[in-house]
Amino acid sequence: MYQLRDVTKLYRQGPATIRAVDGVDLDIAAGEFVVVEGSSGSGKSSLLQLLGGLDRPTSGQLDFEGEDLAGLPDRRLANLRLQAFGFVFQQFNLIPTLTGAENIEVALAPTGAKRGERRRRAAELLDQVGLADRGEHLPSQLSGGEQQRVAIARALANQPRVLLADEPTGNLDTRTGEQLFDLIEGLWRSHGLTVILVTHDPRIASRAPRSLHMRDGMMLSAVPEPAVVST
């Protein structure tokens, strides 16, 4: 699914050049669950943005399903972000004035789905993340763990092939974070997703079927044998 060769991402910070991603080589097969672990500033979030087409590499080859994301036209890249990738962020990023169900429905709006279909899909996803009875609540009426469950449901709204999660347990206590990881793992198994999750927490990384470690923009270690869910 993914093939990265000597992928580098540079940022300018005043007179300095920051090598956020530094010559990464990586293959990820369809159906894998991969966790990238590293401390703040290690480059893991920058790598995730490249994998999701939110940013382009400065140099190197970054192929997704045979297409080089670095050279795709903006329109094609936008279509991939809508159709192929689902994003989950540490800060939840829910719209505070919309209910949980409405936050999911918003993600379906660009597809042209009718209102009834959007409502049905939102209810279905809320049930899958264990919030069937909380969809009419505003984010301020939900706990942090519940908000992140809504965010996961929203990320799955368009049936993406890849779920990209940036520190999804970072704002949660240990027990809630473990429960959220269990949820993501269950969705991976039931949906046949490819999951790429980045975290600073070695306890989360230790539970992954495949764990990678980044430091100073470089990939330092990898488990060579991927775990793939048959679909």
Stockholm file with secondary structure:
# STOCKHOLM 1.0

chainA/1-231         MYQLRDVTKLYRQGPATIRAVDGVDLDIAAGEFVVVEGSSGSGKSSLLQLLGGLDRPTSGQLDFEGEDLAGLPDRRLANLRLQAFGFVFQQFNLIPTLTGAENIEVALAPTGAKRGERRRRAAELLDQVGLADRGEHLPSQLSGGEQQRVAIARALANQPRVLLADEPTGNLDTRTGEQLFDLIEGLWRSHGLTVILVTHDPRIASRAPRSLHMRDGMMLSAVPEPAVVST
#=GR chainA/1-231 SS CEEEEEEEEEEEETTEEEEEEEEEEEEECTTBEEEEECCTTSSHHHHHHHHTTSSCCSEEEEEETTEEGGGCCHHHHHHHHHHTEEEECTTCCCCTTSCHHHHHHHHHGGGTCCHHHHHHHHHHHHHHTTCTTCTTSCGGGSCHHHHHHHHHHHHTTTCCSEEEEESTTTTSCHHHHHHHHHHHHHHHHHHTCEEEEEESCHHHHHTSSEEEEEETTEEEEECSSCCBCCC
#=GC SS_cons         CEEEEEEEEEEEETTEEEEEEEEEEEEECTTBEEEEECCTTSSHHHHHHHHTTSSCCSEEEEEETTEEGGGCCHHHHHHHHHHTEEEECTTCCCCTTSCHHHHHHHHHGGGTCCHHHHHHHHHHHHHHTTCTTCTTSCGGGSCHHHHHHHHHHHHTTTCCSEEEEESTTTTSCHHHHHHHHHHHHHHHHHHTCEEEEEESCHHHHHTSSEEEEEETTEEEEECSSCCBCCC
//
